[in-house]
Amino acid sequence: MKQLNVTSNSIINGKLKTICAAAHSPNRPLGENRSPELSWDDVPGAAYFLALIVDESAHNWLHMFTAGAWTTHLAEGALDERAYVGPYPPAGTGEHAYTVYVYALSRDPSGIRPSMDAPCDFRCLETRIEGCGILARGSLVGQFGHGDRT
């Protein structure tokens, strides 16, 4: 599988910006629940994209899932609460690793609708994504914990 280069202005020095965190407890400081900015390489033959974020520190808790017609950029704050719920790690659990995955696909992924803001079976989810013809995949990690002020 081809490697996709994924970048984000919302992840600075390996940390997810506070405004991307959830706007509720237990976050201190509170975030604004703004989905992160993401950019990735163009992939010849790709007709769709799929981007998701999982908290691998919390049993692959799904924080973002969006799919649609091909583009190579999502602006910060572009997604609503149906597609994005910012991090809110439980107090006392330290920093969590939020992994962003972006897939370039040849077939429409609109039939995939995992439960948001809940743990997901990542292996099963990726098998469903594979059914949409993965042409390339990339990822990056942003850490977030209480007290972060990025």
C-alpha positions in Angstrom: 0.0 0.0 0.0 1.3 3.4 -0.9 2.3 5.7 2.0 0.3 9.0 2.2 2.0 12.0 3.7 -0.3 13.7 6.2 0.4 17.0 7.9 -1.5 19.2 10.3 -1.1 22.8 11.5 -3.3 21.8 14.5 -0.5 19.5 15.8 2.5 21.5 17.1 5.6 19.7 18.3 3.6 16.5 18.5 0.8 18.0 20.6 -2.8 18.6 19.5 -3.8 22.3 20.0 -6.1 23.0 23.0 -8.8 24.5 20.7 -9.2 21.0 19.2 -10.1 19.5 22.6 -13.6 19.1 23.8 -15.3 22.1 25.4 -16.3 20.2 28.5 -15.0 18.5 31.7 -12.6 17.1 32.6 -10.5 19.3 30.3 -8.6 22.1 32.0 -8.2 24.3 30.0 -11.4 23.8 28.0 -11.1 23.4 24.3 -13.4 24.7 21.6 -14.1 21.3 20.0 -12.7 22.5 16.6 -11.7 19.6 14.3 -8.0 19.7 13.4 -6.7 21.1 10.1 -5.4 18.3 7.9 -3.6 18.2 4.6 -2.4 15.2 2.6 -0.9 14.2 -0.7 -2.9 13.9 -3.9 -3.2 10.3 -5.0 -3.8 9.5 -8.7 -7.0 7.5 -9.2 -8.4 8.4 -5.8 -12.1 9.4 -5.9 -12.8 9.6 -2.2 -11.1 10.3 1.1 -11.7 9.0 4.6 -10.2 10.6 7.7 -10.5 9.4 11.3 -9.0 10.0 14.7 -8.7 7.4 17.4 -7.4 7.6 20.9 -5.2 4.5 21.0 -4.6 5.1 24.7 -8.3 4.5 25.4 -9.1 1.3 23.4 -9.3 3.1 20.1 -12.0 5.6 21.2 -13.3 7.2 17.9 -13.1 11.0 17.9 -13.4 11.8 14.2 -14.8 10.1 11.2 -15.4 11.8 7.9 -15.6 10.6 4.3 -16.5 12.0 1.0 -15.6 13.2 -2.4 -11.9 13.6 -3.0 -10.0 16.6 -1.5 -6.6 17.0 0.0 -7.4 19.4 2.8 -9.8 19.8 5.7 -9.8 23.3 7.4 -9.6 23.6 11.1 -13.1 23.6 12.5 -14.6 22.2 9.2 -16.5 19.3 10.9 -19.5 19.4 13.2 -20.2 17.3 16.3 -21.6 14.5 14.1 -18.2 13.9 12.6 -15.8 15.2 15.4 -15.7 15.1 19.2 -12.5 16.6 20.6 -10.3 14.8 23.1 -11.4 14.8 26.8 -9.1 12.2 28.5 -10.1 11.2 32.0 -8.2 13.2 34.7 -5.2 11.3 36.1 -4.6 9.3 32.9 -1.8 11.4 31.6 -1.3 12.2 27.9 -3.2 10.3 25.4 -2.1 9.5 21.8 -4.6 10.6 19.2 -3.8 9.0 15.9 -5.1 10.6 12.7 -5.5 8.2 9.8 -6.2 9.4 6.2 -7.1 6.9 3.4 -7.3 7.5 -0.3 -10.0 5.3 -1.8 -11.1 4.2 -5.2 -14.7 3.4 -4.1 -17.4 5.3 -2.1 -17.1 4.7 1.7 -20.5 6.3 2.5 -21.9 3.0 3.8 -19.4 2.9 6.6 -20.9 4.6 9.7 -19.1 3.7 12.9 -20.3 5.0 16.3 -18.7 8.3 17.2 -17.4 9.1 20.7 -17.1 5.5 21.6 -14.6 2.7 21.5 -14.2 1.0 18.1 -12.9 -2.3 16.8 -10.2 -0.7 14.7 -9.2 -3.9 12.9 -12.9 -4.5 11.9 -13.3 -0.9 10.8 -10.1 -1.0 8.7 -11.3 -4.2 7.1 -14.5 -2.4 6.0 -12.4 0.5 4.7 -10.3 -2.0 2.7 -13.5 -3.0 0.9 -13.5 0.6 -0.6 -10.2 0.0 -2.4 -7.4 1.6 -0.3 -4.9 3.3 -2.7 -2.9 4.9 0.0 -2.9 5.4 3.8 -1.1 7.8 6.1 -1.1 8.8 9.7 0.3 11.1 12.3 -0.1 11.4 16.1 -1.0 14.3 18.3 -0.7 14.0 22.1 -3.2 15.6 24.4 -3.5 15.6 28.2 -4.7 17.9 31.0 -2.8 21.1 31.3 -1.7 21.2 27.7 -1.7 24.8 26.4 -0.6 24.4 22.8 
